[in-house]
Amino acid sequence: MTAISLSPSPARRDRLTRRIRLLVAATIVYNVIEAVVAITAGTLASSTALVGFGLDSVIEVSSATAVAWQFSAGDPAVREAREERALRIIAVSFLALAVYVTVDAVRALTGTGEADHSIPGIVLAVVSLAIMPFLSAAQRRAGRELGSASAVADSQQTLLCTYLSAVLLLGLLANLLLGWSWADPVAALVIAAIAVKEGRDAWRGKGCCAPTPHVPAASTATVCGCAKGCDCC
């Protein structure tokens, strides 16, 4: 059986590393803007979902910063050594978001306040739905090829923003068009549930396993890590 190499060449690894750095930088810049707009609009409208969305943007910044720190090392061995710590930062960030949003959503559902309408929040959700999938997909592809679980986990964080944007948009529109003020905290609870799942997966290191060179073609399932719970196949 013919053996194949799944490991990228040194030159290709350097290109992928630079690409991830650029994508992470773009993610940080966008999410800083997103966080300011969402938290401000959410506070003005007393919207738990919108404030939770803004806090997720803050967590995305911390997640992307952890990956930027990891990939700031020029030595591949140092980057690999920083991988687990970066994953832990991402996981804890997800879980912290889930706790905060859940507490706030339960308070809203038990009658401590109703959310007002928020047109800026609706616009923000639509813009995020248009931008986030492309950033996530590009970083995920580069992270998988490079074999970086932290880069893939961070791309999942960005993809989560897409899901949250859709949930947020539905909640805000239901409140605006149908007067369902309860839709806002319910949307926030969905956001929290997704964050718990992603935090758990990041803590376990799910996402992608490093490619191993010179393996039989018949063994690709084991190499990409599917047998260990990774989803890079």
MIVODREN-940792 format. One line per 8 residues: number of its first residue (from 0); for each residue y, z, x of C-alpha. Coordinates in nm, 4 decimals. Layout:
% residues N
NUM) Y:Z:X  ... $
***
This chain:
% residues 233
0) 0.0000:0.0000:0.0000  0.3404:-0.0967:0.1343  0.5735:0.1894:0.2252  0.9390:0.1761:0.1293  1.2464:0.3703:0.2408  1.4569:0.5359:-0.0266  1.7041:0.6938:0.2154  2.0428:0.5190:0.2510 $
8) 2.1502:0.4106:0.5973  2.4076:0.6238:0.7864  2.6798:0.3673:0.7141  2.5915:0.3654:0.3446  2.5898:0.7466:0.3374  2.9407:0.7493:0.4851  3.0620:0.5070:0.2162  2.9029:0.7137:-0.0588 $
16) 3.0580:1.0306:0.0819  3.4057:0.8722:0.0820  3.3500:0.7454:-0.2724  3.2550:1.0917:-0.3946  3.5643:1.2399:-0.2280  3.7890:0.9892:-0.4074  3.6192:1.0444:-0.7430  3.6440:1.4206:-0.7037 $
24) 4.0151:1.3919:-0.6193  4.0756:1.1774:-0.9279  3.8830:1.4275:-1.1414  4.0917:1.7177:-1.0118  4.4247:1.5438:-1.0766  4.3309:1.4374:-1.4298  4.1883:1.7760:-1.5246  4.4941:1.9653:-1.4032 $
32) 4.7047:1.7537:-1.6394  4.4468:1.7881:-1.9161  4.4317:2.1669:-1.8779  4.8095:2.2102:-1.9014  4.8364:1.9912:-2.2117  4.5308:2.1373:-2.3882  4.6087:2.5045:-2.3257  4.9739:2.4606:-2.4220 $
40) 4.8928:2.2661:-2.7391  4.6046:2.5000:-2.8236  4.8196:2.8092:-2.7861  5.0924:2.6629:-3.0073  4.8361:2.5657:-3.2750  4.6180:2.8799:-3.2345  4.3269:2.6408:-3.1763  4.0244:2.8071:-3.0159 $
48) 3.8562:2.4716:-2.9582  4.1625:2.3217:-2.7922  4.2196:2.6230:-2.5670  3.8471:2.6203:-2.4813  3.8757:2.2519:-2.3970  4.1680:2.3285:-2.1680  3.9746:2.6088:-1.9986  3.6865:2.3696:-1.9482 $
56) 3.9325:2.1466:-1.7650  4.0227:2.4418:-1.5405  3.6517:2.4960:-1.4734  3.6081:2.1265:-1.4008  3.8783:2.1644:-1.1372  3.6930:2.4574:-0.9782  3.3683:2.2609:-0.9920  3.5253:1.9528:-0.8363 $
64) 3.6953:2.1699:-0.5744  3.3575:2.3190:-0.4793  3.2157:1.9688:-0.4310  3.5284:1.8627:-0.2385  3.4763:2.1638:-0.0099  3.1137:2.0672:0.0410  3.1945:1.7049:0.1233  3.4897:1.7946:0.3454 $
72) 3.2379:1.8659:0.6214  3.1855:1.5709:0.8518  2.8373:1.6831:0.9546  2.5689:1.5923:0.6954  2.3738:1.9068:0.7902  2.6743:2.1258:0.7052  2.7202:1.9453:0.3724  2.3554:2.0074:0.2889 $
80) 2.3890:2.3751:0.3816  2.6827:2.4097:0.1415  2.4938:2.2451:-0.1446  2.3409:2.5572:-0.3007  2.6661:2.7542:-0.2891  2.8511:2.4685:-0.4592  2.5861:2.4586:-0.7323  2.6202:2.8334:-0.7888 $
88) 2.9990:2.7995:-0.8288  2.9511:2.5209:-1.0834  2.6893:2.7192:-1.2774  2.8958:3.0390:-1.2944  3.1991:2.8368:-1.4055  3.0026:2.6894:-1.6974  2.8727:3.0288:-1.8087  3.2156:3.1938:-1.7844 $
96) 3.3561:2.9232:-2.0109  3.0743:2.9773:-2.2630  3.1383:3.3529:-2.2823  3.5130:3.3176:-2.3333  3.4914:3.0415:-2.5923  3.2155:3.2194:-2.7890  3.4127:3.5440:-2.8129  3.7275:3.3609:-2.9204 $
104) 3.5420:3.1447:-3.1743  3.3708:3.4461:-3.3330  3.7090:3.6181:-3.3632  3.8484:3.3103:-3.5373  3.5517:3.2859:-3.7761  3.5815:3.6509:-3.8736  3.9331:3.5938:-4.0000  4.1669:3.6876:-3.7169 $
112) 4.3611:3.3647:-3.7499  4.3429:3.0015:-3.8591  4.4167:2.7023:-3.6398  4.7127:2.4787:-3.7192  4.7096:2.1011:-3.6877  4.7565:1.9576:-3.3377  4.8476:1.5916:-3.2962  4.8838:1.6314:-2.9138 $
120) 4.5305:1.7724:-2.9083  4.3956:1.4720:-3.0983  4.5693:1.2305:-2.8597  4.4354:1.4216:-2.5588  4.0794:1.4116:-2.6941  4.1009:1.0344:-2.7463  4.2366:0.9761:-2.3931  3.9625:1.1921:-2.2415 $
128) 3.6971:1.0015:-2.4354  3.8285:0.6834:-2.2767  3.8487:0.8101:-1.9163  3.5805:1.0710:-1.8520  3.2634:0.8588:-1.9021  3.3677:0.6191:-1.6241  3.4461:0.8938:-1.3722  3.1203:1.0706:-1.4534 $
136) 2.9027:0.7600:-1.4266  3.0528:0.6534:-1.0937  3.0072:0.9964:-0.9352  2.6583:1.0364:-1.0783  2.5446:0.7059:-0.9290  2.6874:0.7937:-0.5882  2.5450:1.1459:-0.5986  2.1976:1.0276:-0.6933 $
144) 2.1885:0.7652:-0.4202  2.3118:1.0185:-0.1663  2.0671:1.2805:-0.2928  2.3343:1.5422:-0.3653  2.2482:1.7798:-0.6499  2.5984:1.9297:-0.6438  2.7664:1.5897:-0.6808  2.5379:1.5088:-0.9740 $
152) 2.6019:1.8531:-1.1281  2.9754:1.7954:-1.0978  2.9344:1.4559:-1.2645  2.7543:1.6404:-1.5459  3.0571:1.8669:-1.5719  3.2728:1.5567:-1.6116  3.0293:1.4109:-1.8655  3.0459:1.7397:-2.0537 $
160) 3.4176:1.6739:-2.0919  3.3257:1.3562:-2.2810  3.1002:1.5469:-2.5200  3.3602:1.8180:-2.5620  3.6282:1.5568:-2.6302  3.4168:1.4163:-2.9145  3.3465:1.7617:-3.0573  3.7115:1.8613:-3.0220 $
168) 3.8289:1.5412:-3.1886  3.5975:1.5939:-3.4866  3.7111:1.9523:-3.5271  4.0822:1.8707:-3.5050  4.0504:1.5743:-3.7437  3.8536:1.7836:-3.9952  4.1296:2.0430:-3.9867  4.4060:1.7821:-4.0156 $
176) 4.2545:1.5548:-4.2807  4.0357:1.7926:-4.4832  4.2004:2.1278:-4.4240  3.8779:2.2731:-4.2788  4.0259:2.5365:-4.0489  3.6753:2.6731:-3.9824  3.5839:2.3421:-3.8154  3.7903:2.4418:-3.5114 $
184) 3.5916:2.7555:-3.4127  3.2655:2.5823:-3.5052  3.3568:2.3018:-3.2646  3.4323:2.5691:-3.0042  3.0835:2.7194:-3.0491  2.9292:2.3761:-2.9904  3.1340:2.3545:-2.6709  2.9995:2.6954:-2.5641 $
192) 2.6378:2.5971:-2.6341  2.6672:2.2815:-2.4236  2.8297:2.4806:-2.1434  2.5392:2.7294:-2.1401  2.2859:2.4495:-2.1034  2.4763:2.2790:-1.8232  2.5322:2.6108:-1.6446  2.1620:2.6914:-1.6594 $
200) 2.0683:2.3484:-1.5265  2.3199:2.3726:-1.2418  2.1893:2.7178:-1.1456  1.8342:2.5814:-1.1329  1.9526:2.2877:-0.9237  1.8617:2.0242:-1.1799  2.0251:1.6847:-1.1521  1.8973:1.5011:-0.8469 $
208) 1.6772:1.5609:-0.5480  1.7394:1.4199:-0.2053  1.5545:1.0953:-0.1374  1.2738:1.1086:0.1149  1.2337:0.8149:0.3526  0.9162:0.6135:0.3993  0.7184:0.7099:0.0945  0.4543:0.5068:-0.0886 $
216) 0.5862:0.3116:-0.3837  0.3327:0.4833:-0.6093  0.4904:0.8213:-0.5306  0.8422:0.7561:-0.6556  0.8112:1.0055:-0.9427  0.7481:1.2889:-0.6970  1.0162:1.1709:-0.4544  1.2935:1.1567:-0.7105 $
224) 1.1962:1.5035:-0.8147  1.0812:1.4529:-1.1716  0.7849:1.6761:-1.1077  1.0290:1.9547:-1.0160  1.2520:1.9137:-1.3160  1.5145:1.6804:-1.1746  1.6382:1.3928:-1.3881  1.7083:1.1298:-1.1272 $
232) 1.4277:0.8957:-1.2407 $
***
